[in-house]
Amino acid sequence: MKCLQAGILIFLLSQCTAVPTSKKQHEKAEKELQKEEVILPKSNALITENGLIALNDIAPTILVDLKYSSTDNFMHKQLYHSIEKAYLVKEVAERLAKCQELLMQLKPGYHLLVYDAMRPVSVQKEMWESLDSIPFEQRIKFVSNPKNGSLHNYGAAVDLTIANDRGEPLDMGAGFDDIRLIAYPENEAHFLQTGELTEQHIENRRLLRKVMQSQGFRNIPTEWWHFNACSRNEAKKKYKRNEREEGF
């Protein structure tokens, strides 16, 4: 009888200890699954649904400093909360990678430095509304009307500069997001004549334009840092417009 009672006791104890072990394994498996659900869709959704790719995935030597992911921008506030990489349409990113290759041939050790790439329409609208004190005709020179859209919204435009072999941005005579006339490429001759721009400023801007134009990027007349990969009509036909930041 004592042997039978001991056997029953051992059986019951084994059942009690087995349950917690199984539960721990189940909880661990659930946590691992949750991790995958959080991480994987971020990058996959960008590539498969919107046709975008993280620039550094194919061009790791291009430097990135997303100004709207920080407060270091004209609005002095963080506008991107989930966008941490520079995303572009894949073919646009590939063209930019070739621009980097040319730059390193011309200036060994130099790097393109990207300030902004894909920009959701929701952020475009926030920028537009923040400049409502500026007359419409002037505002559209600095921020595209969200009703019409910007090539940034398609991942087909990029804001960038050049960094030297020490990682320092070259002096362009006007900063990124500078709304003054001195930032306009179309006014360079005037400001060179007044002495407000130097020959070195102009040379730096020309170097940036040279490497970008080598792959068909077009500079706009009011921002030395902004380059379009195609026209707005072409983008509408070929690419998907990114409406909101959610999902990135």
C-alpha positions in Angstrom: 0.0 0.0 0.0 2.8 2.4 0.9 4.5 1.7 -2.4 1.2 2.5 -4.3 0.8 5.7 -2.4 4.3 6.8 -3.1 3.8 6.1 -6.8 0.7 8.1 -6.9 2.4 11.0 -5.1 5.3 11.0 -7.6 2.9 11.0 -10.6 1.0 14.0 -9.2 4.2 15.9 -8.6 5.4 15.3 -12.1 2.2 16.6 -13.5 2.4 19.8 -11.4 5.9 20.5 -12.6 5.2 19.8 -16.2 2.5 22.4 -16.6 4.7 25.5 -15.7 7.4 24.3 -18.0 5.0 24.0 -20.9 3.5 27.4 -20.2 6.9 29.0 -20.2 7.7 27.5 -23.5 4.4 28.7 -24.9 4.9 32.2 -23.6 8.4 32.3 -25.1 7.1 31.2 -28.5 4.4 33.9 -28.4 7.0 36.5 -27.7 9.2 35.4 -30.6 6.2 35.5 -32.9 5.3 39.0 -31.7 8.8 40.2 -32.5 8.5 38.9 -36.0 5.2 40.5 -36.5 6.6 43.9 -35.4 9.8 43.9 -37.4 9.2 42.1 -40.6 6.3 44.0 -42.2 8.1 47.3 -41.9 10.7 46.7 -44.6 8.6 44.2 -46.6 5.6 46.6 -46.9 7.9 49.4 -48.2 9.3 47.2 -51.0 6.3 45.2 -52.0 3.4 47.6 -51.6 5.0 51.0 -52.4 7.9 49.9 -54.5 10.4 51.6 -52.2 13.7 50.5 -50.8 16.0 51.7 -48.1 18.8 53.6 -49.9 21.6 52.2 -47.7 20.5 48.7 -48.6 22.1 49.2 -52.0 24.3 52.2 -51.4 25.9 51.9 -47.9 28.6 54.5 -48.7 25.9 57.3 -49.0 25.5 59.1 -45.7 22.0 59.8 -44.3 20.9 62.5 -41.8 17.1 62.7 -42.0 16.4 66.2 -40.9 12.7 65.6 -40.3 13.3 62.7 -38.0 14.8 65.2 -35.6 14.2 68.9 -34.6 17.0 70.1 -36.8 14.8 71.5 -39.6 12.9 74.7 -40.5 9.9 73.8 -38.3 12.1 72.9 -35.3 10.0 69.9 -34.6 10.1 66.2 -35.3 7.9 65.3 -38.3 8.9 61.7 -38.9 8.2 59.4 -36.0 8.5 55.9 -37.6 10.6 56.7 -40.7 14.2 56.2 -39.7 15.8 55.5 -43.1 15.9 57.2 -46.5 13.5 55.4 -48.8 13.3 55.9 -52.5 11.8 54.0 -55.5 14.3 51.2 -56.3 15.4 52.5 -59.7 15.9 56.0 -58.3 18.0 54.6 -55.4 20.1 52.7 -58.0 20.7 55.9 -60.0 21.7 57.7 -56.8 24.2 54.9 -56.0 25.8 55.6 -59.4 26.1 59.3 -58.6 28.0 58.3 -55.4 30.3 56.2 -57.5 31.1 59.1 -59.8 31.6 61.5 -56.8 34.2 59.1 -55.3 36.0 59.0 -58.6 36.1 62.8 -58.8 36.7 63.3 -55.1 38.0 60.2 -53.3 36.6 60.0 -49.8 33.7 62.3 -50.4 30.1 61.1 -49.9 26.6 62.2 -50.8 24.8 63.2 -47.6 21.0 62.7 -47.8 18.7 65.0 -45.8 15.3 63.8 -47.1 13.9 61.2 -49.5 10.4 59.8 -49.4 8.1 62.1 -47.6 4.4 61.2 -46.9 1.7 63.5 -48.1 0.6 63.9 -44.4 3.9 65.5 -43.6 3.9 67.6 -46.8 0.6 69.0 -45.7 1.9 69.8 -42.2 4.9 71.7 -43.8 2.6 73.6 -46.1 0.2 74.7 -43.4 3.1 75.9 -41.2 4.1 78.4 -43.9 0.6 79.9 -44.2 2.0 83.4 -43.4 4.0 83.4 -46.6 2.2 84.5 -49.8 1.1 81.5 -52.0 3.4 82.5 -54.9 6.4 82.3 -52.6 5.3 79.3 -50.6 5.1 77.0 -53.6 8.8 77.8 -54.3 9.7 76.2 -51.0 7.1 73.5 -50.3 4.9 71.9 -52.9 1.2 72.3 -52.5 0.0 68.9 -51.1 -3.1 69.1 -53.4 -0.7 68.7 -56.3 1.8 66.5 -54.5 5.6 66.5 -54.5 8.0 64.1 -56.1 9.1 63.4 -52.5 5.7 61.8 -51.9 6.5 59.2 -54.6 10.1 58.5 -53.4 11.3 60.1 -56.6 13.0 63.2 -55.2 15.9 63.7 -52.8 17.4 66.5 -50.7 21.1 66.2 -50.3 24.5 67.7 -50.1 28.2 66.5 -50.2 30.3 65.6 -47.2 34.1 65.7 -47.4 36.5 63.0 -46.4 36.0 64.0 -42.7 32.2 63.6 -43.0 31.7 67.4 -42.9 29.1 69.0 -45.2 30.6 71.3 -47.8 29.8 75.0 -47.4 27.2 75.8 -50.0 26.8 79.4 -48.9 23.3 78.7 -47.6 22.0 76.0 -45.4 19.5 73.2 -46.1 15.9 74.5 -46.0 17.1 78.1 -46.3 14.2 80.1 -47.9 16.4 83.1 -48.7 17.1 84.0 -52.3 20.8 83.2 -51.8 19.8 79.5 -51.7 18.3 79.7 -55.2 20.6 78.3 -57.9 19.1 80.7 -60.4 20.5 83.6 -58.3 24.1 82.4 -58.0 25.6 84.8 -60.4 24.0 87.8 -58.6 25.2 86.7 -55.2 28.7 85.9 -56.5 28.9 89.4 -57.9 27.8 91.0 -54.5 30.3 88.8 -52.7 27.7 87.0 -50.6 28.6 83.8 -52.4 32.3 82.9 -53.0 33.8 81.0 -55.9 34.2 78.0 -53.5 30.5 78.0 -52.7 29.7 78.0 -56.4 32.2 75.2 -57.0 30.7 73.1 -54.3 27.2 73.5 -55.8 28.4 72.8 -59.3 30.1 69.6 -58.1 26.8 68.4 -56.5 24.9 69.2 -59.7 27.5 67.5 -61.9 27.3 64.2 -60.1 23.5 64.3 -59.9 22.9 65.3 -63.5 25.1 62.4 -64.6 22.2 60.1 -63.8 19.4 62.4 -65.0 18.5 64.1 -61.7 17.3 67.7 -62.2 17.9 70.5 -59.8 15.1 73.0 -59.1 15.8 76.7 -59.5 14.9 77.6 -55.9 16.8 75.0 -53.7 20.4 74.0 -54.3 19.8 70.7 -52.3 16.6 69.4 -54.1 16.8 67.1 -57.1 14.0 65.4 -59.0 14.4 62.0 -60.6 11.6 62.6 -63.1 8.7 64.9 -63.9 5.5 64.8 -61.7 3.5 63.4 -64.6 6.0 60.6 -65.0 5.8 59.8 -61.3 2.0 59.7 -61.3 2.1 57.1 -64.1 4.9 54.9 -62.7 4.9 55.2 -58.9 2.6 55.0 -55.9 2.1 58.1 -53.8 2.8 57.6 -50.1 0.0 59.2 -48.2 0.7 58.7 -44.6 3.6 57.8 -42.3 1.8 54.9 -40.7 3.2 51.5 -41.8 6.8 52.9 -42.1 
